[in-house]
């Protein structure tokens, strides 16, 4: 069942989303070569706590950290470690969430560290652009698969592949709610979008095939062919006036 949120509930999710937006801005200047992924995790946990929110991921289904940190061929759910250090030339995906008064927000972005090849920059740009295009479809009367199709069309037009094993999701009083939001599919299908729906839209895109495998830690998902992967995500509310990106600070 898809749960519609009241303006009050969306307001609480926006409060959580603004905190995440501020974390993202902070991390863009904080993450650097030589840093351990655990240092990043500890920084985010402290930041969220000082803003009066609670980390969404720590302890969720047993996940041991505040941030999912996924490097290079890792797509999602990488576990921070004091032994894993960021290097020049890496691309680093950071997926984070927080809770304000029982309501969740969720976002992700991928950073290039130092110099990376032009095609890798293009991977990041195209993944981010596909998310933006998906958000434009979040208007009342559209169908859920219009959001999905916008991602796939843009990604594949640039010669990249959309991961199919992991999808976006509804979000609210739980981190994962109905509906699932794939990043692929034909347009014009699925539930009609209505004001009060809130979606976590999260394209995951690879430079090779879309096939994945999960490492022995039971969490970290990597590309089966070892190709690089990027991940971007926003929490988006459907309103009468169109999409409201709750994890992007309004100027």
Order of alpha helices (4+ residues) and beta strands (2+ residues): alpha-alpha-beta-beta-beta-beta-beta-alpha-alpha-beta-beta-beta-beta-beta-beta-beta-beta-beta-beta
